[in-house]
Amino acid sequence: MDEQIACCGLACHGCPIYLATRERDPQKKHEMRAQIARQVNDLYKENLSAEDVTDCDGCKTEGGRLFAASGKCEIRKCAGQKGVENCAHCNGYACERLQKFFVTDPDAKKRLEAIRGAL
């Protein structure tokens, strides 16, 4: 499986929302979504419930299912406006917004830096 990397460097194949989208067992899917809601609430000071966690096929999917918060993501919007595959391809790498994101997910930085190193 090719690794699908989001604009910010998240790896979709390891994303709990992406995995919950693919879960076939309704009970397990609900449990996964409840756990995701708790994590989002703790990390980002949101107030989500399991029902707020929508299906997602990855933030770069054209016309596919998209987690509600991804639609509001400023990093995603910026990459789309600049027409870059992900932030590793941006001349402004790593902007302040991305640096703040890396605090919550240092592995995203490692992924983008590996991509950038291969350019």
C-alpha positions in Angstrom: 0.0 0.0 0.0 1.4 3.4 -0.9 1.6 5.7 2.0 -0.9 8.5 1.7 0.6 11.6 3.3 -1.5 14.6 4.2 -0.5 18.2 3.5 0.8 18.6 7.0 2.7 15.3 7.1 0.2 13.1 8.8 0.2 9.5 7.5 -3.4 8.6 6.6 -2.9 4.8 7.0 -2.1 5.4 10.7 -4.8 8.0 11.4 -7.5 6.8 13.8 -10.2 8.6 11.8 -9.1 7.0 8.5 -9.0 3.6 10.2 -12.5 4.1 11.8 -13.8 4.9 8.3 -12.7 1.5 7.1 -14.0 -0.4 10.1 -16.9 -2.7 9.2 -18.1 -3.7 12.7 -20.6 -0.9 13.7 -19.9 -1.3 17.5 -16.2 -1.2 17.0 -16.5 1.8 14.7 -18.5 3.6 17.3 -16.0 2.8 20.0 -13.2 4.0 17.8 -15.0 7.3 17.1 -15.7 7.9 20.8 -11.9 7.4 21.5 -11.1 9.8 18.6 -13.5 12.4 20.1 -11.8 12.1 23.5 -8.4 12.6 21.9 -9.4 15.6 19.9 -11.1 17.1 22.9 -8.0 16.7 25.0 -5.5 17.8 22.4 -7.4 20.7 20.8 -9.8 21.7 23.5 -12.8 20.9 21.4 -16.2 19.4 22.4 -16.8 16.5 20.0 -18.9 13.4 20.5 -18.5 10.1 18.7 -21.3 11.3 16.3 -19.2 14.3 15.3 -16.4 12.1 14.0 -17.2 11.7 10.3 -15.8 9.4 7.7 -12.6 10.5 6.0 -10.7 9.1 3.0 -7.8 11.5 3.5 -7.6 15.3 3.3 -6.3 15.2 -0.3 -9.2 13.1 -1.6 -11.0 14.9 -4.4 -14.8 14.7 -3.8 -14.4 11.9 -1.2 -15.4 11.8 2.4 -13.6 14.3 4.6 -13.4 14.6 8.4 -15.3 17.8 9.3 -12.2 19.4 10.9 -10.2 18.8 7.8 -12.5 21.1 5.9 -11.5 23.9 8.3 -7.7 23.1 8.3 -5.7 26.1 7.5 -2.6 24.0 6.5 -4.8 22.1 4.0 -6.3 25.3 2.6 -2.8 26.9 2.2 -1.4 23.8 0.4 -4.4 23.7 -1.9 -4.1 27.4 -2.7 -0.4 27.0 -3.5 -1.0 23.8 -5.5 1.6 21.7 -3.7 1.3 18.0 -3.0 2.1 18.6 0.6 4.0 21.2 2.7 7.4 19.6 1.9 7.0 21.0 -1.6 6.4 24.5 -0.4 8.9 27.3 -0.8 7.8 28.6 2.6 8.5 25.3 4.5 8.2 25.2 7.4 5.9 28.1 8.1 4.8 29.2 11.6 1.5 27.4 11.3 3.3 24.1 10.4 5.8 24.6 13.2 2.9 24.8 15.7 1.4 21.7 14.3 4.7 19.8 14.6 4.5 20.3 18.4 1.5 18.0 18.5 2.8 15.5 15.9 6.6 15.4 15.6 6.4 12.4 13.3 4.6 14.6 10.7 7.7 16.7 10.6 9.9 13.7 10.1 7.8 12.6 7.2 7.8 15.9 5.5 11.6 16.4 6.0 12.2 12.9 4.5 10.1 14.0 1.4 11.9 17.3 1.3 15.2 15.6 1.4 14.3 13.5 -1.6 13.3 16.4 -3.8 
